[in-house]
Amino acid sequence: MNTGRSSPNSDTRAELFTLVGELRPELHRYCARLMGSVIDGEDVVQDTLIRALVALQELDETPPLRPWLFRIAHNRALDLLRGRTVRTAEPIDAASDIADSTNPDPLEMLMRQEAVKTAVSRFAELPILQRSVVILKDVLDESLIEIAALLDLTVDAVKGHLARGRAHLREINAQASPLPDARSVSAETARYVALFNQRDWDGLRALLADDVKLKQSAYPLRVGAADVGLFFTNYAKSSGVWLAPAWLEGRDVIAVFEDRSDPKPSYMMWLEWRDGLISFIRDYYHVRYVAADAELSWVAGKIGKL
């Protein structure tokens, strides 16, 4: 008997992969600001894809994929944020004067422009619901109705959070300090960069721990010095790539220039060390949108937002 319900199949999974490829930059813009970190935001995006693929096997009916993916990403981010400092909830005043039009007034446009230009880390200073609503409305341009459905709120509640969040964000931006200058990087990172720029691939392989791991976007995790060593074989084919020590979100990272003369890095990577050896490499070559919002400073005397 035909129940009228469609079961997820390989076609749905293929559609999901295609959609995720298109949505990843947008999902990252949301998750990075929700988490207050471009690095944590990308972790949420990758986790979202894994969870979506698993969930598809358990669903009797295929959901509308775009809002479903955003809900998974939102819920995963909230799970992680709950482990951080819990902010006191603020009362919500209805803000019925907030328009939801395809032709917003000039003030509405200014508010959206301010949100887009705001540094990712500053969003973390907003209470979570205000943060979510401002990002969805002013950064991603979702409708009030869509936001209400995603966050399980009434439209009036969304308007209230939006009004308060916008006002709060203006205060944060008015009081914000400029990005700090590049600070001193670790000796380990400086050594890695020097060996890479000298094309000393054997020297770099000698820095790998036996159980080193390499993560590149949604590609399978590479484990072990022999397998991860192939990472440098691929870079050896590109003579123009140049590295610079950098600083992002409280950690040493590495800015990657595809040409030494480029004014800004194309993407980044970061390393973890154990007993003087590299235990983990995270390479963002395949997800360059992460660098688009990175508040990155690098040693070559250049500072700025990519």
C-alpha positions as CSV (number, residue, x, y, z in Angstrom):
1,M,0.0,0.0,0.0
2,N,1.3,3.4,-0.9
3,T,1.5,5.6,2.2
4,G,2.4,8.7,0.3
5,R,5.7,9.0,2.2
6,S,9.1,9.1,0.4
7,S,12.0,7.2,1.9
8,P,15.5,8.7,1.8
9,N,17.7,7.0,-0.8
10,S,20.9,7.5,-2.7
11,D,19.3,10.3,-4.8
12,T,18.5,12.2,-1.6
13,R,22.0,11.7,-0.3
14,A,23.4,13.0,-3.6
15,E,21.0,16.0,-3.4
16,L,22.2,16.6,0.2
17,F,25.9,16.6,-0.8
18,T,25.2,19.0,-3.7
19,L,23.2,21.3,-1.4
20,V,25.8,21.2,1.3
21,G,28.4,22.2,-1.2
22,E,26.4,25.2,-2.1
23,L,25.3,26.0,1.4
24,R,28.7,25.6,3.2
25,P,29.8,29.2,3.0
26,E,26.3,30.4,4.2
27,L,26.2,27.8,7.0
28,H,29.7,28.8,8.1
29,R,28.7,32.5,8.2
30,Y,25.9,31.6,10.6
31,C,27.8,29.1,12.7
32,A,31.0,31.1,13.0
33,R,29.2,34.1,14.3
34,L,27.0,32.0,16.6
35,M,30.2,30.4,18.0
36,G,32.2,33.6,17.9
37,S,35.0,31.7,16.1
38,V,35.6,30.9,12.4
39,I,37.5,27.7,13.5
40,D,34.7,26.5,15.8
41,G,32.1,27.5,13.1
42,E,33.7,25.2,10.5
43,D,33.8,22.3,13.0
44,V,30.0,22.8,13.5
45,V,29.5,22.8,9.7
46,Q,31.4,19.5,9.3
47,D,29.6,17.9,12.2
48,T,26.3,19.0,10.7
49,L,27.0,17.1,7.5
50,I,27.9,14.0,9.4
51,R,24.8,14.2,11.5
52,A,22.6,14.9,8.5
53,L,23.8,11.8,6.7
54,V,23.2,9.6,9.7
55,A,19.8,11.1,10.4
56,L,18.7,10.5,6.8
57,Q,19.0,6.8,7.3
58,E,16.5,7.0,10.2
59,L,13.8,9.3,8.6
60,D,10.6,7.9,7.1
61,E,10.2,11.0,5.0
62,T,12.8,13.4,3.5
63,P,12.5,16.9,5.0
64,P,13.0,20.1,3.1
65,L,16.8,20.0,3.1
66,R,17.9,23.6,3.4
67,P,15.9,24.5,6.6
68,W,16.7,21.0,8.0
69,L,20.4,21.5,7.6
70,F,20.2,24.9,9.3
71,R,18.3,23.5,12.2
72,I,20.9,20.7,12.6
73,A,23.7,23.3,12.5
74,H,21.8,25.6,15.0
75,N,21.1,22.8,17.4
76,R,24.7,21.5,17.3
77,A,26.1,25.0,17.9
78,L,23.7,25.4,20.9
79,D,24.9,22.1,22.3
80,L,28.5,23.4,22.3
81,L,27.5,26.8,23.6
82,R,25.7,25.4,26.5
83,G,29.0,24.3,27.9
84,R,30.2,27.9,28.0
85,T,29.1,30.7,30.3
86,V,25.3,30.9,30.5
87,R,24.1,34.5,30.0
88,T,21.1,35.8,31.9
89,A,18.0,35.9,29.7
90,E,16.6,39.3,28.9
91,P,12.9,40.1,28.7
92,I,11.6,40.5,25.2
93,D,9.7,43.6,24.1
94,A,7.6,43.2,21.0
95,A,9.0,45.3,18.2
96,S,6.2,45.4,15.7
97,D,7.8,48.4,13.9
98,I,10.5,46.2,12.4
99,A,9.8,45.7,8.8
100,D,10.1,42.5,6.9
101,S,10.2,43.7,3.3
102,T,12.1,42.9,0.2
103,N,12.7,46.7,0.0
104,P,13.8,47.7,3.5
105,D,14.1,51.3,4.5
106,P,17.6,53.0,4.6
107,L,17.9,52.5,8.4
108,E,17.2,48.8,8.0
109,M,19.9,48.6,5.4
110,L,22.4,50.4,7.6
111,M,21.7,47.9,10.4
112,R,22.3,45.0,8.1
113,Q,25.5,46.5,6.7
114,E,26.8,47.0,10.3
115,A,26.1,43.3,11.1
116,V,27.9,42.1,8.0
117,K,31.0,44.2,8.8
118,T,31.0,43.3,12.5
119,A,33.9,41.0,13.5
120,V,32.9,37.4,14.0
121,S,34.1,37.3,17.6
122,R,32.0,40.2,18.7
123,F,28.7,38.3,18.1
124,A,29.6,36.1,21.1
125,E,28.9,39.1,23.4
126,L,25.2,38.9,22.5
127,P,22.8,36.6,24.3
128,I,22.3,33.5,22.2
129,L,18.8,34.2,20.9
130,Q,19.7,37.8,20.0
131,R,22.8,36.5,18.3
132,S,20.9,33.9,16.2
133,V,18.2,36.3,15.1
134,V,20.6,39.1,14.2
135,I,22.8,36.7,12.2
136,L,19.9,35.1,10.4
137,K,18.2,38.4,9.6
138,D,21.0,40.9,9.0
139,V,23.8,38.6,7.8
140,L,21.9,35.9,5.9
141,D,18.8,37.9,5.0
142,E,16.3,35.3,6.2
143,S,12.6,36.4,6.6
144,L,11.1,36.8,10.0
145,I,8.8,33.9,9.4
146,E,11.7,31.6,8.4
147,I,13.6,32.7,11.5
148,A,10.6,32.1,13.7
149,A,10.2,28.6,12.3
150,L,13.9,27.7,12.8
151,L,14.1,29.0,16.3
152,D,10.6,27.9,17.4
153,L,9.6,31.4,18.3
154,T,6.7,33.7,17.4
155,V,7.3,36.4,14.8
156,D,6.8,39.1,17.5
157,A,9.4,37.4,19.7
158,V,11.8,37.3,16.7
159,K,11.2,41.1,16.3
160,G,11.9,41.7,19.9
161,H,15.2,39.8,19.9
162,L,16.2,41.5,16.6
163,A,15.6,45.0,18.1
164,R,17.5,44.3,21.2
165,G,20.3,42.4,19.4
166,R,20.8,45.3,16.9
167,A,20.9,47.8,19.7
168,H,23.3,45.7,21.7
169,L,25.6,45.1,18.6
170,R,25.8,48.8,18.0
171,E,27.0,49.3,21.6
172,I,29.5,46.5,21.2
173,N,30.9,48.0,18.0
174,A,31.1,51.4,19.5
175,Q,33.2,50.2,22.4
176,A,35.3,47.6,20.5
177,S,39.0,47.9,20.4
178,P,40.9,47.6,17.1
179,L,42.4,44.3,16.2
180,P,45.7,43.7,18.0
181,D,49.0,43.7,16.2
182,A,50.5,40.3,15.4
183,R,52.1,38.9,18.5
184,S,55.2,36.7,18.7
185,V,54.5,33.2,17.4
186,S,55.9,30.0,18.9
187,A,59.3,28.7,17.9
188,E,57.6,25.5,16.6
189,T,55.4,27.4,14.2
190,A,58.3,29.6,13.1
191,R,60.4,26.5,12.4
192,Y,57.6,24.9,10.4
193,V,57.1,28.0,8.2
194,A,60.8,28.4,7.6
195,L,61.2,24.7,6.5
196,F,58.2,25.0,4.3
197,N,59.4,28.2,2.6
198,Q,62.8,26.5,2.1
199,R,61.0,23.6,0.5
200,D,62.7,21.3,3.0
201,W,60.0,18.5,2.7
202,D,62.2,15.9,4.4
203,G,62.8,18.3,7.3
204,L,59.0,18.8,7.6
205,R,58.3,15.1,7.6
206,A,60.9,14.6,10.3
207,L,58.7,16.9,12.5
208,L,55.6,14.5,12.2
209,A,54.7,12.4,15.2
210,D,54.1,8.7,14.4
211,D,50.4,9.1,15.2
212,V,50.0,12.6,13.5
213,K,46.5,13.3,12.1
214,L,45.6,15.5,9.1
215,K,42.2,17.0,8.6
216,Q,41.1,18.6,5.3
217,S,37.5,19.7,5.3
218,A,35.1,16.8,4.7
219,Y,37.9,14.5,3.3
220,P,38.8,11.4,5.2
221,L,41.0,11.9,8.2
222,R,44.7,10.9,7.5
223,V,46.5,9.2,10.3
224,G,50.2,8.3,10.7
225,A,53.4,9.9,9.6
226,A,53.7,8.0,6.3
227,D,50.2,8.9,5.1
228,V,50.3,12.5,6.3
229,G,53.7,12.9,4.7
230,L,52.0,12.8,1.4
231,F,50.5,16.2,2.3
232,F,53.9,17.7,1.6
233,T,54.3,15.8,-1.6
234,N,51.2,17.6,-2.9
235,Y,52.6,21.0,-1.8
236,A,55.9,20.3,-3.4
237,K,54.1,20.5,-6.8
238,S,53.2,24.1,-6.2
239,S,56.3,26.3,-6.2
240,G,54.5,29.6,-5.6
241,V,52.9,28.8,-2.2
242,W,54.4,30.8,0.6
243,L,53.6,30.7,4.4
244,A,53.7,33.3,7.1
245,P,53.3,32.9,10.9
246,A,49.9,34.3,12.0
247,W,47.6,34.8,14.9
248,L,43.9,34.0,15.1
249,E,41.4,33.6,18.0
250,G,44.1,33.2,20.6
251,R,46.3,30.7,18.8
252,D,49.2,30.4,16.4
253,V,48.0,29.7,12.9
254,I,49.7,29.9,9.5
255,A,48.6,32.2,6.7
256,V,49.0,30.6,3.2
257,F,49.7,32.8,0.2
258,E,49.4,31.1,-3.2
259,D,51.8,33.7,-4.5
260,R,54.3,35.5,-2.3
261,S,53.3,38.8,-3.9
262,D,49.6,38.4,-2.9
263,P,48.4,41.1,-0.5
264,K,46.3,38.8,1.5
265,P,46.4,35.0,2.4
266,S,44.2,32.7,0.3
267,Y,43.6,30.4,3.2
268,M,45.2,29.1,6.4
269,M,46.3,26.1,8.4
270,W,47.1,25.4,12.0
271,L,49.1,22.8,13.9
272,E,49.1,21.1,17.3
273,W,52.4,20.0,18.8
274,R,53.4,17.3,21.3
275,D,56.9,17.0,22.7
276,G,58.3,19.1,19.8
277,L,56.5,17.0,17.1
278,I,53.4,17.8,15.1
279,S,50.4,15.8,16.3
280,F,47.7,17.4,14.3
281,I,47.4,19.5,11.1
282,R,44.3,21.3,10.0
283,D,44.4,22.5,6.4
284,Y,41.7,24.9,5.1
285,Y,42.6,24.7,1.4
286,H,39.2,23.2,0.4
287,V,37.1,25.6,2.6
288,R,38.5,29.0,1.8
289,Y,35.3,30.7,3.0
290,V,36.6,30.2,6.5
291,A,39.4,32.8,5.9
292,A,36.8,35.3,4.5
293,D,35.7,36.1,8.0
294,A,38.9,35.5,9.9
295,E,40.2,38.3,12.0
296,L,43.7,37.4,11.2
297,S,47.0,39.1,11.8
298,W,50.2,37.9,10.3
299,V,53.8,38.6,10.9
300,A,54.7,40.3,7.6
301,G,53.6,43.6,9.0
302,K,50.1,43.2,7.6
303,I,47.0,43.2,9.8
304,G,43.4,42.9,8.8
305,K,40.3,41.0,8.0
306,L,40.6,38.8,5.0
